[in-house]
Structure formats: C-alpha cells, structure tokens
Amino acid sequence: MVWGFLGISLAKLTKTPVQNLLSVSVAGISLVGLSYLLLIWGWWIPVVPTWFVLTVNGVSINAFYLYHQTLKSRINERQYMIDYTFDIIHNGPLQTLARILSCTQDQDLSHDQLRSQLEQLNQELRAVYESVRRETLTQDSSIHIGIDLDLDLEQPTHEILYEVYSNTLALNFPCFETIQVKIITFDPIDSPPLSIEQKRGLCRFMEEALCNVGKYAKGVTRLKVTCTQTEGMNIIRIQDNGLGISSSSQPKKYKRSGGRGTKQAKALERQLGGRFKRSFLSPKGTVCELTWSVSKGRFWF
C-alpha cells in the first residue's frame, strides 16, 4: 500500500514523461535494494507485486494527469480565442452597427450616408479575420483598432493608449460632435511592467469607454481622459458631462451581469489586481475608471 501511494505521489509531482520514468525507475531500484537488505536481515517482502503496483500507479496515473492538463490547456486556448474574437467584433463592427441603428431610428442618415456606413461595417468585419489569423498563427504583439490602425504593443503603454484615444474620437459617433472641451493627460504607466495581454486589455478598455461616450453621452460638451501614475497607483479615467445611461434606465440583464464591455473591464481588473468602477455624477456625467497598484500588480504572460 505504501509503495502504491508512492507511485501516486510521483505521478502528481512529475510534470513530464521523462521525469516520471526516471522517478519511477529510481523508486523501483530503491525497492529492489530495500528488499535485498531486508532479506539479508531475515525479512522477506514480495518484490514483484509491490514493484508492479508502484509502476502501474506511477506511469498510468501520470499519463492521466498529463492528458488532463493537455485537455485543459486546449480548452483554455480555445476560450481565449473565442473571447479575443468577440472582443474585436464587439469593439469594432458592433459599435459601427449600433451607430447605424441609432441614426436610422432617428432618421439622421441619407441613402449615401447609410451606404458609406455599411461599407465601413463590411471592411471592419473583413478585418476581424485578418486580426484573428495573425493572432492564431504568429502570436502577434499588436492590436488592431478600427479599420486600418495596427498598434505595436511593445511600445510604451501611454503612447499606445493615446493612439487609441485619437483613433476612437475620429469615429462618427453622434455625441462626439457636441464635445467642445477635451482635457487629456497621458503619462507613463509602465511601472510595474505590463504584459502584452494586459496592454491589449487596456486598449480595449479605453476604446470601449470612449465608444460609450460617443453613443450614450447626449449633450456632452466636456471630455476628460486621464492616464497617469499618482500616489502609488496607476489610473486610467474617462469622464464626461453628458446624460449617459443611468443605472435605473439600464436593461435588467445589464444590471445583473453588465454588458460585454463591463465583463472585459472586470477581467482586466482581476489580471492587474486593481479596481474598476463606473459611477454616475450629479446632475449629469459618467466616470469610468480603472486603477491598480504600482507595487502590487499581478502579472500573467
């Protein structure tokens, strides 16, 4: 029984077939040596059954664990690609589609404008394939924003976020047209160093928050975007003075779990070990903020 448990323990502790084979071989040789010594001292233990139990437990259970780990890794990879693809669609084509639907409901689009918007939507959908293909085949360290903007995520984070800000505000969202004052601050926030995936998440966070301003902040005249490091905290904050969507007017399903953008922000919050919050100002305005510690950030690569 003891040797059977030893085989199970070796199966759990070893991470590769070679390590498992070596550890089981060493344990088997030790078993034979111990049996020989005990035999000299007058004690006899059955070597073959004990060795058989040790080997079977060590090898077969290790194979099961390796299979389980491989399967789990493949599931995680597939889930990552599903989330990655949907994030691209959500922050690109779906935003364009929402803009088209809003304008058609208000009857603000002419036939030519509608055609132009649909052509843009077509281009964005086609760009999704290329972006996913690059990520799948090359593990590209870049992010695709809008129709034709590719950003190198090896660059400083504040520079990347400024490019996302500039590109997003150039989109044809109705609420962007009423903004009169823009207050922007983009300071370095690469302490502690951020992984490529964390930078990608921050870009999606900035893009989503600004798109929400463009879609929902009716009557907005002032936009303040802050990306800075202060008092031991990294801060990304998007604040407007528009009407927005108050919590009381949100659909029930978004009250319970939030939309895709909120889920993106919550996932980023967990990755950074930080805090995400969206609050509504009085009498009007919305603040979307993500903060994480300079010294206690959590990393995943």
C-alpha positions as CSV (number, residue, x, y, z in Angstrom):
1,M,0.0,0.0,0.0
2,V,2.8,2.4,0.9
3,W,4.5,1.8,-2.5
4,G,1.2,2.3,-4.2
5,F,0.8,5.7,-2.6
6,L,4.4,6.5,-3.5
7,G,3.6,5.8,-7.2
8,I,0.5,8.1,-7.0
9,S,2.6,10.8,-5.4
10,L,5.3,10.5,-8.1
11,A,2.6,10.7,-10.8
12,K,1.3,14.0,-9.3
13,L,4.8,15.6,-8.7
14,T,6.4,14.8,-12.1
15,K,5.4,17.1,-15.0
16,T,6.9,15.3,-18.0
17,P,7.0,11.6,-19.1
18,V,10.8,11.7,-18.8
19,Q,10.7,12.9,-15.2
20,N,8.1,10.3,-14.4
21,L,10.1,7.5,-15.9
22,L,13.2,8.5,-14.1
23,S,11.4,8.9,-10.7
24,V,9.6,5.5,-11.1
25,S,12.9,3.8,-12.1
26,V,14.7,5.3,-9.1
27,A,11.9,4.2,-6.8
28,G,11.9,0.7,-8.4
29,I,15.6,0.3,-7.9
30,S,15.3,1.5,-4.3
31,L,12.5,-1.0,-3.8
32,V,14.8,-3.9,-5.0
33,G,17.7,-2.7,-2.9
34,L,15.5,-2.3,0.2
35,S,14.0,-5.8,-0.4
36,Y,17.5,-7.3,-0.6
37,L,18.6,-5.7,2.6
38,L,15.5,-6.8,4.4
39,L,16.1,-10.3,3.0
40,I,19.6,-10.3,4.4
41,W,18.2,-9.3,7.8
42,G,15.7,-12.1,7.7
43,W,12.7,-10.2,6.4
44,W,11.0,-11.1,3.2
45,I,8.7,-9.0,1.2
46,P,7.2,-9.8,-2.2
47,V,9.1,-7.7,-4.7
48,V,7.2,-8.3,-7.9
49,P,3.7,-7.4,-6.8
50,T,5.0,-4.3,-5.0
51,W,7.1,-3.2,-7.9
52,F,4.1,-3.8,-10.2
53,V,1.8,-1.6,-8.1
54,L,4.4,1.1,-7.9
55,T,5.0,1.1,-11.7
56,V,1.3,0.9,-12.7
57,N,0.3,3.7,-10.3
58,G,3.3,5.9,-11.2
59,V,3.0,5.6,-15.0
60,S,-0.7,5.2,-15.6
61,I,-1.9,8.0,-13.2
62,N,0.8,10.3,-14.6
63,A,-0.4,9.7,-18.1
64,F,-3.9,10.6,-16.9
65,Y,-2.8,13.8,-15.3
66,L,-0.8,14.8,-18.4
67,Y,-3.8,14.1,-20.6
68,H,-6.0,16.2,-18.3
69,Q,-3.5,19.1,-18.3
70,T,-3.2,19.0,-22.1
71,L,-7.0,18.9,-22.5
72,K,-7.4,21.8,-20.0
73,S,-4.7,23.8,-21.9
74,R,-6.5,23.3,-25.2
75,I,-9.8,24.3,-23.7
76,N,-8.2,27.5,-22.3
77,E,-6.7,28.3,-25.6
78,R,-10.0,27.9,-27.4
79,Q,-11.8,30.0,-24.8
80,Y,-9.1,32.7,-25.2
81,M,-9.6,32.8,-29.0
82,I,-13.4,32.9,-28.6
83,D,-13.1,35.9,-26.2
84,Y,-10.4,37.5,-28.3
85,T,-12.5,37.3,-31.5
86,F,-15.7,38.5,-29.8
87,D,-13.8,41.4,-28.2
88,I,-12.6,42.5,-31.7
89,I,-16.2,42.2,-33.0
90,H,-17.7,44.0,-30.0
91,N,-15.3,46.9,-30.1
92,G,-15.4,47.3,-33.8
93,P,-18.2,46.1,-36.1
94,L,-20.8,46.0,-33.3
95,Q,-20.0,49.6,-32.4
96,T,-20.5,50.6,-36.0
97,L,-23.7,48.6,-36.2
98,A,-25.0,50.3,-33.1
99,R,-24.2,53.7,-34.6
100,I,-26.1,52.8,-37.8
101,L,-29.1,51.6,-35.9
102,S,-29.2,54.7,-33.7
103,C,-29.0,57.0,-36.7
104,T,-31.6,55.1,-38.7
105,Q,-34.0,55.2,-35.7
106,D,-33.6,59.0,-35.6
107,Q,-33.8,59.2,-39.4
108,D,-30.5,61.1,-39.5
109,L,-28.9,59.1,-42.3
110,S,-29.3,59.7,-46.0
111,H,-29.1,56.9,-48.5
112,D,-25.5,57.8,-49.4
113,Q,-24.5,58.0,-45.7
114,L,-26.1,54.7,-44.9
115,R,-24.2,53.1,-47.8
116,S,-21.0,54.6,-46.6
117,Q,-21.6,53.3,-43.0
118,L,-22.4,49.8,-44.4
119,E,-19.2,49.8,-46.4
120,Q,-17.3,50.6,-43.3
121,L,-19.0,47.8,-41.4
122,N,-18.1,45.4,-44.2
123,Q,-14.4,46.5,-44.0
124,E,-14.4,46.1,-40.2
125,L,-15.9,42.6,-40.4
126,R,-13.3,41.6,-43.0
127,A,-10.5,43.0,-40.8
128,V,-11.6,40.7,-38.0
129,Y,-10.5,37.6,-40.0
130,E,-7.0,39.1,-40.6
131,S,-6.6,40.0,-37.0
132,V,-7.6,36.6,-35.7
133,R,-5.4,34.9,-38.3
134,R,-2.4,36.8,-37.2
135,E,-3.0,36.1,-33.5
136,T,-3.5,32.4,-34.2
137,L,-0.6,31.8,-36.5
138,T,2.1,34.2,-35.2
139,Q,1.1,35.3,-31.7
140,D,1.4,38.8,-32.9
141,S,2.3,41.5,-30.3
142,S,0.0,44.1,-31.9
143,I,-3.6,45.2,-31.7
144,H,-6.0,46.1,-34.5
145,I,-8.1,49.2,-33.8
146,G,-10.8,50.4,-36.1
147,I,-10.4,49.6,-39.8
148,D,-6.7,50.2,-40.6
149,L,-4.9,51.0,-37.4
150,D,-2.4,48.4,-36.1
151,L,-0.5,49.3,-32.9
152,D,2.7,47.7,-31.7
153,L,2.1,46.7,-28.1
154,E,5.9,46.7,-27.4
155,Q,5.7,50.5,-27.3
156,P,5.1,52.4,-24.0
157,T,1.5,51.9,-22.8
158,H,0.6,55.6,-22.6
159,E,1.7,56.2,-26.2
160,I,-0.5,53.3,-27.4
161,L,-3.5,54.5,-25.4
162,Y,-3.1,58.0,-26.9
163,E,-3.3,56.4,-30.4
164,V,-6.4,54.5,-29.3
165,Y,-7.9,57.7,-27.9
166,S,-7.2,59.7,-31.1
167,N,-8.5,57.0,-33.4
168,T,-11.7,56.4,-31.4
169,L,-12.6,60.1,-31.2
170,A,-12.3,60.3,-35.0
171,L,-15.2,57.8,-35.4
172,N,-18.6,59.2,-36.5
173,F,-20.5,58.9,-33.2
174,P,-23.2,61.4,-32.7
175,C,-22.2,62.5,-29.2
176,F,-18.6,63.3,-30.2
177,E,-19.9,66.1,-32.4
178,T,-21.0,68.2,-29.4
179,I,-17.7,68.0,-27.4
180,Q,-16.2,71.5,-27.0
181,V,-13.5,70.9,-24.4
182,K,-11.1,68.0,-24.3
183,I,-8.7,67.6,-21.3
184,I,-6.2,64.8,-21.8
185,T,-3.3,63.5,-19.8
186,F,-1.2,60.6,-21.0
187,D,1.7,60.0,-18.6
188,P,3.9,56.8,-18.4
189,I,2.2,54.0,-16.5
190,D,4.6,51.1,-17.3
191,S,5.5,50.6,-13.6
192,P,5.3,47.7,-12.9
193,P,5.9,46.4,-16.4
194,L,2.8,45.2,-18.2
195,S,2.4,42.1,-20.3
196,I,1.3,42.2,-24.0
197,E,-2.1,40.8,-23.0
198,Q,-2.6,43.4,-20.3
199,K,-1.7,46.2,-22.7
200,R,-4.2,44.7,-25.2
201,G,-6.8,44.7,-22.5
202,L,-6.1,48.4,-21.6
203,C,-6.5,49.4,-25.2
204,R,-9.9,47.6,-25.4
205,F,-10.9,49.3,-22.1
206,M,-10.0,52.8,-23.5
207,E,-11.8,52.1,-26.8
208,E,-14.9,50.7,-25.1
209,A,-15.2,53.6,-22.6
210,L,-14.8,56.3,-25.4
211,C,-17.3,54.5,-27.6
212,N,-19.8,54.6,-24.8
213,V,-19.3,58.3,-24.5
214,G,-19.9,58.6,-28.3
215,K,-23.1,56.5,-28.2
216,Y,-24.8,57.5,-24.9
217,A,-23.4,60.8,-23.5
218,K,-26.1,63.0,-25.1
219,G,-25.4,66.7,-24.7
220,V,-21.8,66.1,-23.7
221,T,-19.6,69.2,-24.0
222,R,-16.6,68.3,-21.9
223,L,-14.4,65.1,-22.0
224,K,-11.6,64.4,-19.7
225,V,-9.3,61.5,-20.3
226,T,-6.6,60.8,-17.7
227,C,-3.8,58.2,-17.9
228,T,-1.3,58.8,-15.1
229,Q,0.5,57.5,-12.1
230,T,-0.1,59.1,-8.7
231,E,0.3,58.2,-5.1
232,G,1.5,54.7,-5.9
233,M,-1.5,54.0,-8.2
234,N,-1.8,53.7,-12.0
235,I,-5.0,55.4,-13.1
236,I,-7.0,55.4,-16.4
237,R,-10.1,57.5,-16.1
238,I,-12.6,58.7,-18.8
239,Q,-15.1,61.3,-17.6
240,D,-17.8,63.2,-19.4
241,N,-20.6,65.6,-18.6
242,G,-23.3,64.0,-20.8
243,L,-26.6,62.4,-19.8
244,G,-25.4,58.9,-20.4
245,I,-27.3,55.9,-19.2
246,S,-28.2,55.9,-15.6
247,S,-28.3,52.6,-13.6
248,S,-32.1,53.0,-13.3
249,S,-32.6,53.0,-17.1
250,Q,-30.3,50.1,-17.8
251,P,-32.0,46.8,-19.0
252,K,-32.3,44.2,-16.3
253,K,-29.8,41.8,-17.9
254,Y,-27.1,44.5,-17.8
255,K,-28.0,45.3,-14.1
256,R,-27.4,41.7,-13.2
257,S,-24.1,41.0,-15.1
258,G,-23.2,44.0,-17.2
259,G,-22.6,44.2,-20.9
260,R,-19.5,42.8,-22.7
261,G,-17.6,46.0,-22.0
262,T,-18.1,45.6,-18.3
263,K,-17.0,42.0,-18.4
264,Q,-13.9,43.0,-20.2
265,A,-13.1,45.6,-17.6
266,K,-13.8,43.1,-14.7
267,A,-11.4,40.6,-16.3
268,L,-8.7,43.2,-16.7
269,E,-9.3,44.2,-13.1
270,R,-8.6,40.7,-11.9
271,Q,-5.5,40.4,-14.1
272,L,-4.0,43.7,-12.7
273,G,-5.1,43.1,-9.2
274,G,-6.8,46.5,-9.4
275,R,-10.2,48.1,-9.2
276,F,-12.7,49.0,-11.9
277,K,-15.7,51.3,-11.3
278,R,-18.3,53.2,-13.3
279,S,-20.2,55.9,-11.5
280,F,-22.8,58.4,-12.5
281,L,-22.3,62.1,-11.5
282,S,-24.9,64.6,-10.3
283,P,-26.6,66.2,-12.1
284,K,-25.1,64.5,-15.1
285,G,-22.0,62.9,-16.3
286,T,-20.3,59.5,-16.1
287,V,-16.9,58.4,-14.8
288,C,-15.3,55.1,-16.0
289,E,-12.1,54.3,-14.1
290,L,-9.5,51.6,-13.7
291,T,-6.8,51.7,-11.1
292,W,-4.1,49.3,-10.0
293,S,-1.1,49.5,-7.7
294,V,2.4,50.4,-8.8
295,S,4.0,47.9,-6.4
296,K,1.4,45.1,-6.1
297,G,0.3,44.5,-9.7
298,R,-0.2,40.9,-10.6
299,F,1.2,39.7,-13.9
300,W,0.4,36.9,-16.3
301,F,2.2,36.2,-19.5
